[in-house]
Amino acid sequence: MAESLTYPPDGAMIDNAPPSMDLVGSPMGANGWLSPDGRFYVCGFREHDRFALHLTSQIYHSPEGVRRLEAECWMRVSNGTFRWLTKHRPTWAQYETACDLLNQALFPEIAERIRFSIRLMEMALRETP
C-alpha cells in the first residue's frame, strides 16, 4: 500500500483518512473510495473517477481507474451511499468502517443513507457464497 495518497495532489485533501479521524473541518464530506481493508480515501464530490485513476496508479501501478478498483472489491462512497459490484460481497472491514462513519455522526444529513447502505452490507454478508 502506498504511504501517502492525496487528491488533489497539492495536498488539499485528507490522505488515507482513517474512519476515526475528525472530518468535520473537511470540505470533502463523505465521498471517496473504501478499500477492502477498510481504509477510507476521501475525495471531492464528483471526483471519484479522477481519484480512482490516481489511486490505481499509486497502489497497483495501473492506469485502469474505476474498473480496477471495482475488480479489487473497493466501494465507491458518494454522499453517504456505499456502492459495490453485485458479484462481490463487502468485507467485514468495509462494514466496520461504514458503521464507524455512522457512529461518529459527523454527517447527520446523510445518516439515513449510511444506515441503508449498512443494512445492504449486512444482507450481503449473510448470503452464502
PyMOL CGO cylinders between C-alpha atoms (Angstrom):
from pymol import cmd
from pymol.cgo import CYLINDER

trace = [
    CYLINDER, 0.00, 0.00, 0.00, 1.24, 3.48, -0.78, 0.3, 1, 1, 1, 1, 1, 1,
    CYLINDER, 1.24, 3.48, -0.78, 2.29, 5.54, 2.22, 0.3, 1, 1, 1, 1, 1, 1,
    CYLINDER, 2.29, 5.54, 2.22, 0.64, 8.81, 1.29, 0.3, 1, 1, 1, 1, 1, 1,
    CYLINDER, 0.64, 8.81, 1.29, -2.18, 9.22, -1.18, 0.3, 1, 1, 1, 1, 1, 1,
    CYLINDER, -2.18, 9.22, -1.18, -3.71, 12.62, -1.63, 0.3, 1, 1, 1, 1, 1, 1,
    CYLINDER, -3.71, 12.62, -1.63, -6.10, 14.04, -4.15, 0.3, 1, 1, 1, 1, 1, 1,
    CYLINDER, -6.10, 14.04, -4.15, -5.86, 16.58, -5.49, 0.3, 1, 1, 1, 1, 1, 1,
    CYLINDER, -5.86, 16.58, -5.49, -2.10, 16.11, -5.49, 0.3, 1, 1, 1, 1, 1, 1,
    CYLINDER, -2.10, 16.11, -5.49, -1.49, 19.56, -3.97, 0.3, 1, 1, 1, 1, 1, 1,
    CYLINDER, -1.49, 19.56, -3.97, -2.42, 18.07, -0.59, 0.3, 1, 1, 1, 1, 1, 1,
    CYLINDER, -2.42, 18.07, -0.59, -5.72, 19.92, -0.27, 0.3, 1, 1, 1, 1, 1, 1,
    CYLINDER, -5.72, 19.92, -0.27, -7.35, 16.73, 0.87, 0.3, 1, 1, 1, 1, 1, 1,
    CYLINDER, -7.35, 16.73, 0.87, -7.09, 14.28, 3.69, 0.3, 1, 1, 1, 1, 1, 1,
    CYLINDER, -7.09, 14.28, 3.69, -4.79, 11.39, 2.84, 0.3, 1, 1, 1, 1, 1, 1,
    CYLINDER, -4.79, 11.39, 2.84, -5.67, 7.90, 3.97, 0.3, 1, 1, 1, 1, 1, 1,
    CYLINDER, -5.67, 7.90, 3.97, -8.21, 9.28, 6.43, 0.3, 1, 1, 1, 1, 1, 1,
    CYLINDER, -8.21, 9.28, 6.43, -8.98, 6.55, 8.96, 0.3, 1, 1, 1, 1, 1, 1,
    CYLINDER, -8.98, 6.55, 8.96, -12.65, 6.30, 9.91, 0.3, 1, 1, 1, 1, 1, 1,
    CYLINDER, -12.65, 6.30, 9.91, -11.91, 7.64, 13.38, 0.3, 1, 1, 1, 1, 1, 1,
    CYLINDER, -11.91, 7.64, 13.38, -10.33, 10.82, 12.04, 0.3, 1, 1, 1, 1, 1, 1,
    CYLINDER, -10.33, 10.82, 12.04, -12.27, 14.01, 12.68, 0.3, 1, 1, 1, 1, 1, 1,
    CYLINDER, -12.27, 14.01, 12.68, -13.56, 15.04, 9.26, 0.3, 1, 1, 1, 1, 1, 1,
    CYLINDER, -13.56, 15.04, 9.26, -15.67, 17.99, 10.45, 0.3, 1, 1, 1, 1, 1, 1,
    CYLINDER, -15.67, 17.99, 10.45, -13.25, 20.54, 9.03, 0.3, 1, 1, 1, 1, 1, 1,
    CYLINDER, -13.25, 20.54, 9.03, -13.06, 18.74, 5.71, 0.3, 1, 1, 1, 1, 1, 1,
    CYLINDER, -13.06, 18.74, 5.71, -14.81, 20.41, 2.78, 0.3, 1, 1, 1, 1, 1, 1,
    CYLINDER, -14.81, 20.41, 2.78, -15.00, 17.00, 1.11, 0.3, 1, 1, 1, 1, 1, 1,
    CYLINDER, -15.00, 17.00, 1.11, -17.82, 15.43, 3.09, 0.3, 1, 1, 1, 1, 1, 1,
    CYLINDER, -17.82, 15.43, 3.09, -18.45, 11.70, 2.95, 0.3, 1, 1, 1, 1, 1, 1,
    CYLINDER, -18.45, 11.70, 2.95, -17.21, 10.97, -0.57, 0.3, 1, 1, 1, 1, 1, 1,
    CYLINDER, -17.21, 10.97, -0.57, -14.39, 8.72, -1.62, 0.3, 1, 1, 1, 1, 1, 1,
    CYLINDER, -14.39, 8.72, -1.62, -13.29, 5.13, -2.02, 0.3, 1, 1, 1, 1, 1, 1,
    CYLINDER, -13.29, 5.13, -2.02, -13.35, 2.42, 0.63, 0.3, 1, 1, 1, 1, 1, 1,
    CYLINDER, -13.35, 2.42, 0.63, -10.65, -0.22, 0.24, 0.3, 1, 1, 1, 1, 1, 1,
    CYLINDER, -10.65, -0.22, 0.24, -11.24, -3.89, 1.07, 0.3, 1, 1, 1, 1, 1, 1,
    CYLINDER, -11.24, -3.89, 1.07, -9.12, -3.47, 4.21, 0.3, 1, 1, 1, 1, 1, 1,
    CYLINDER, -9.12, -3.47, 4.21, -11.44, -0.70, 5.45, 0.3, 1, 1, 1, 1, 1, 1,
    CYLINDER, -11.44, -0.70, 5.45, -9.34, 2.36, 4.66, 0.3, 1, 1, 1, 1, 1, 1,
    CYLINDER, -9.34, 2.36, 4.66, -11.41, 5.34, 3.59, 0.3, 1, 1, 1, 1, 1, 1,
    CYLINDER, -11.41, 5.34, 3.59, -9.81, 7.56, 0.95, 0.3, 1, 1, 1, 1, 1, 1,
    CYLINDER, -9.81, 7.56, 0.95, -11.64, 10.88, 0.80, 0.3, 1, 1, 1, 1, 1, 1,
    CYLINDER, -11.64, 10.88, 0.80, -12.21, 12.73, -2.46, 0.3, 1, 1, 1, 1, 1, 1,
    CYLINDER, -12.21, 12.73, -2.46, -14.40, 15.61, -3.55, 0.3, 1, 1, 1, 1, 1, 1,
    CYLINDER, -14.40, 15.61, -3.55, -17.96, 15.23, -4.78, 0.3, 1, 1, 1, 1, 1, 1,
    CYLINDER, -17.96, 15.23, -4.78, -17.88, 14.03, -8.41, 0.3, 1, 1, 1, 1, 1, 1,
    CYLINDER, -17.88, 14.03, -8.41, -14.13, 13.43, -8.23, 0.3, 1, 1, 1, 1, 1, 1,
    CYLINDER, -14.13, 13.43, -8.23, -14.37, 9.63, -7.91, 0.3, 1, 1, 1, 1, 1, 1,
    CYLINDER, -14.37, 9.63, -7.91, -13.25, 8.74, -11.43, 0.3, 1, 1, 1, 1, 1, 1,
    CYLINDER, -13.25, 8.74, -11.43, -10.22, 11.04, -11.45, 0.3, 1, 1, 1, 1, 1, 1,
    CYLINDER, -10.22, 11.04, -11.45, -9.29, 9.96, -7.94, 0.3, 1, 1, 1, 1, 1, 1,
    CYLINDER, -9.29, 9.96, -7.94, -9.62, 6.29, -8.97, 0.3, 1, 1, 1, 1, 1, 1,
    CYLINDER, -9.62, 6.29, -8.97, -7.00, 6.90, -11.67, 0.3, 1, 1, 1, 1, 1, 1,
    CYLINDER, -7.00, 6.90, -11.67, -4.71, 8.39, -9.04, 0.3, 1, 1, 1, 1, 1, 1,
    CYLINDER, -4.71, 8.39, -9.04, -5.30, 5.51, -6.59, 0.3, 1, 1, 1, 1, 1, 1,
    CYLINDER, -5.30, 5.51, -6.59, -4.71, 2.77, -9.14, 0.3, 1, 1, 1, 1, 1, 1,
    CYLINDER, -4.71, 2.77, -9.14, -1.55, 4.44, -10.43, 0.3, 1, 1, 1, 1, 1, 1,
    CYLINDER, -1.55, 4.44, -10.43, -0.18, 4.67, -6.86, 0.3, 1, 1, 1, 1, 1, 1,
    CYLINDER, -0.18, 4.67, -6.86, -1.34, 1.33, -5.46, 0.3, 1, 1, 1, 1, 1, 1,
    CYLINDER, -1.34, 1.33, -5.46, -1.50, -1.03, -8.45, 0.3, 1, 1, 1, 1, 1, 1,
    CYLINDER, -1.50, -1.03, -8.45, 0.82, 0.83, -10.87, 0.3, 1, 1, 1, 1, 1, 1,
    CYLINDER, 0.82, 0.83, -10.87, -2.04, 0.63, -13.35, 0.3, 1, 1, 1, 1, 1, 1,
    CYLINDER, -2.04, 0.63, -13.35, -3.98, 3.27, -15.30, 0.3, 1, 1, 1, 1, 1, 1,
    CYLINDER, -3.98, 3.27, -15.30, -7.28, 1.35, -15.07, 0.3, 1, 1, 1, 1, 1, 1,
    CYLINDER, -7.28, 1.35, -15.07, -9.02, 3.60, -12.55, 0.3, 1, 1, 1, 1, 1, 1,
    CYLINDER, -9.02, 3.60, -12.55, -12.57, 2.72, -11.55, 0.3, 1, 1, 1, 1, 1, 1,
    CYLINDER, -12.57, 2.72, -11.55, -12.56, -0.62, -13.36, 0.3, 1, 1, 1, 1, 1, 1,
    CYLINDER, -12.56, -0.62, -13.36, -9.52, -1.81, -11.39, 0.3, 1, 1, 1, 1, 1, 1,
    CYLINDER, -9.52, -1.81, -11.39, -10.81, -0.60, -8.01, 0.3, 1, 1, 1, 1, 1, 1,
    CYLINDER, -10.81, -0.60, -8.01, -14.15, -2.31, -8.56, 0.3, 1, 1, 1, 1, 1, 1,
    CYLINDER, -14.15, -2.31, -8.56, -12.41, -5.52, -9.68, 0.3, 1, 1, 1, 1, 1, 1,
    CYLINDER, -12.41, -5.52, -9.68, -10.36, -5.38, -6.45, 0.3, 1, 1, 1, 1, 1, 1,
    CYLINDER, -10.36, -5.38, -6.45, -13.57, -5.08, -4.34, 0.3, 1, 1, 1, 1, 1, 1,
    CYLINDER, -13.57, -5.08, -4.34, -13.33, -1.38, -3.50, 0.3, 1, 1, 1, 1, 1, 1,
    CYLINDER, -13.33, -1.38, -3.50, -16.53, 0.53, -2.70, 0.3, 1, 1, 1, 1, 1, 1,
    CYLINDER, -16.53, 0.53, -2.70, -17.46, 3.91, -4.11, 0.3, 1, 1, 1, 1, 1, 1,
    CYLINDER, -17.46, 3.91, -4.11, -18.79, 6.16, -1.34, 0.3, 1, 1, 1, 1, 1, 1,
    CYLINDER, -18.79, 6.16, -1.34, -20.89, 9.02, -2.61, 0.3, 1, 1, 1, 1, 1, 1,
    CYLINDER, -20.89, 9.02, -2.61, -22.66, 11.33, -0.19, 0.3, 1, 1, 1, 1, 1, 1,
    CYLINDER, -22.66, 11.33, -0.19, -23.17, 8.53, 2.32, 0.3, 1, 1, 1, 1, 1, 1,
    CYLINDER, -23.17, 8.53, 2.32, -24.12, 5.81, -0.15, 0.3, 1, 1, 1, 1, 1, 1,
    CYLINDER, -24.12, 5.81, -0.15, -21.77, 2.83, -0.38, 0.3, 1, 1, 1, 1, 1, 1,
    CYLINDER, -21.77, 2.83, -0.38, -21.75, 1.08, -3.75, 0.3, 1, 1, 1, 1, 1, 1,
    CYLINDER, -21.75, 1.08, -3.75, -20.06, -2.13, -4.82, 0.3, 1, 1, 1, 1, 1, 1,
    CYLINDER, -20.06, -2.13, -4.82, -20.32, -4.60, -7.68, 0.3, 1, 1, 1, 1, 1, 1,
    CYLINDER, -20.32, -4.60, -7.68, -23.01, -7.17, -7.00, 0.3, 1, 1, 1, 1, 1, 1,
    CYLINDER, -23.01, -7.17, -7.00, -20.68, -10.03, -7.90, 0.3, 1, 1, 1, 1, 1, 1,
    CYLINDER, -20.68, -10.03, -7.90, -18.57, -9.07, -4.86, 0.3, 1, 1, 1, 1, 1, 1,
    CYLINDER, -18.57, -9.07, -4.86, -19.50, -9.08, -1.23, 0.3, 1, 1, 1, 1, 1, 1,
    CYLINDER, -19.50, -9.08, -1.23, -18.44, -6.35, 1.17, 0.3, 1, 1, 1, 1, 1, 1,
    CYLINDER, -18.44, -6.35, 1.17, -15.63, -7.21, 3.54, 0.3, 1, 1, 1, 1, 1, 1,
    CYLINDER, -15.63, -7.21, 3.54, -16.06, -7.05, 7.30, 0.3, 1, 1, 1, 1, 1, 1,
    CYLINDER, -16.06, -7.05, 7.30, -13.51, -4.22, 7.37, 0.3, 1, 1, 1, 1, 1, 1,
    CYLINDER, -13.51, -4.22, 7.37, -15.65, -2.18, 4.94, 0.3, 1, 1, 1, 1, 1, 1,
    CYLINDER, -15.65, -2.18, 4.94, -18.73, -2.88, 7.03, 0.3, 1, 1, 1, 1, 1, 1,
    CYLINDER, -18.73, -2.88, 7.03, -16.96, -1.76, 10.21, 0.3, 1, 1, 1, 1, 1, 1,
    CYLINDER, -16.96, -1.76, 10.21, -15.72, 1.45, 8.56, 0.3, 1, 1, 1, 1, 1, 1,
    CYLINDER, -15.72, 1.45, 8.56, -19.25, 2.27, 7.42, 0.3, 1, 1, 1, 1, 1, 1,
    CYLINDER, -19.25, 2.27, 7.42, -20.52, 1.71, 10.97, 0.3, 1, 1, 1, 1, 1, 1,
    CYLINDER, -20.52, 1.71, 10.97, -17.73, 3.90, 12.34, 0.3, 1, 1, 1, 1, 1, 1,
    CYLINDER, -17.73, 3.90, 12.34, -18.68, 6.68, 9.94, 0.3, 1, 1, 1, 1, 1, 1,
    CYLINDER, -18.68, 6.68, 9.94, -22.31, 6.45, 11.04, 0.3, 1, 1, 1, 1, 1, 1,
    CYLINDER, -22.31, 6.45, 11.04, -21.42, 6.31, 14.75, 0.3, 1, 1, 1, 1, 1, 1,
    CYLINDER, -21.42, 6.31, 14.75, -19.32, 9.45, 14.51, 0.3, 1, 1, 1, 1, 1, 1,
    CYLINDER, -19.32, 9.45, 14.51, -22.44, 11.39, 13.50, 0.3, 1, 1, 1, 1, 1, 1,
    CYLINDER, -22.44, 11.39, 13.50, -20.28, 13.85, 11.56, 0.3, 1, 1, 1, 1, 1, 1,
    CYLINDER, -20.28, 13.85, 11.56, -22.74, 14.00, 8.70, 0.3, 1, 1, 1, 1, 1, 1,
    CYLINDER, -22.74, 14.00, 8.70, -26.25, 13.89, 10.22, 0.3, 1, 1, 1, 1, 1, 1,
    CYLINDER, -26.25, 13.89, 10.22, -27.85, 14.99, 6.95, 0.3, 1, 1, 1, 1, 1, 1,
    CYLINDER, -27.85, 14.99, 6.95, -26.78, 11.73, 5.27, 0.3, 1, 1, 1, 1, 1, 1,
    CYLINDER, -26.78, 11.73, 5.27, -27.09, 9.37, 8.23, 0.3, 1, 1, 1, 1, 1, 1,
    CYLINDER, -27.09, 9.37, 8.23, -30.14, 7.62, 6.79, 0.3, 1, 1, 1, 1, 1, 1,
    CYLINDER, -30.14, 7.62, 6.79, -28.29, 6.86, 3.55, 0.3, 1, 1, 1, 1, 1, 1,
    CYLINDER, -28.29, 6.86, 3.55, -25.38, 5.42, 5.53, 0.3, 1, 1, 1, 1, 1, 1,
    CYLINDER, -25.38, 5.42, 5.53, -27.80, 3.29, 7.59, 0.3, 1, 1, 1, 1, 1, 1,
    CYLINDER, -27.80, 3.29, 7.59, -29.43, 1.99, 4.41, 0.3, 1, 1, 1, 1, 1, 1,
    CYLINDER, -29.43, 1.99, 4.41, -26.02, 1.06, 2.95, 0.3, 1, 1, 1, 1, 1, 1,
    CYLINDER, -26.02, 1.06, 2.95, -25.12, -0.71, 6.19, 0.3, 1, 1, 1, 1, 1, 1,
    CYLINDER, -25.12, -0.71, 6.19, -28.34, -2.76, 6.02, 0.3, 1, 1, 1, 1, 1, 1,
    CYLINDER, -28.34, -2.76, 6.02, -27.49, -3.75, 2.42, 0.3, 1, 1, 1, 1, 1, 1,
    CYLINDER, -27.49, -3.75, 2.42, -24.00, -4.77, 3.52, 0.3, 1, 1, 1, 1, 1, 1,
    CYLINDER, -24.00, -4.77, 3.52, -25.43, -6.85, 6.35, 0.3, 1, 1, 1, 1, 1, 1,
    CYLINDER, -25.43, -6.85, 6.35, -27.71, -8.71, 3.92, 0.3, 1, 1, 1, 1, 1, 1,
    CYLINDER, -27.71, -8.71, 3.92, -24.81, -9.33, 1.51, 0.3, 1, 1, 1, 1, 1, 1,
    CYLINDER, -24.81, -9.33, 1.51, -22.56, -10.57, 4.33, 0.3, 1, 1, 1, 1, 1, 1,
    CYLINDER, -22.56, -10.57, 4.33, -25.24, -13.05, 5.46, 0.3, 1, 1, 1, 1, 1, 1,
    CYLINDER, -25.24, -13.05, 5.46, -25.61, -14.57, 1.99, 0.3, 1, 1, 1, 1, 1, 1,
    CYLINDER, -25.61, -14.57, 1.99, -23.92, -17.88, 1.46, 0.3, 1, 1, 1, 1, 1, 1,
    CYLINDER, -23.92, -17.88, 1.46, -21.16, -17.74, -1.17, 0.3, 1, 1, 1, 1, 1, 1,
]
cmd.load_cgo(trace, "trace")
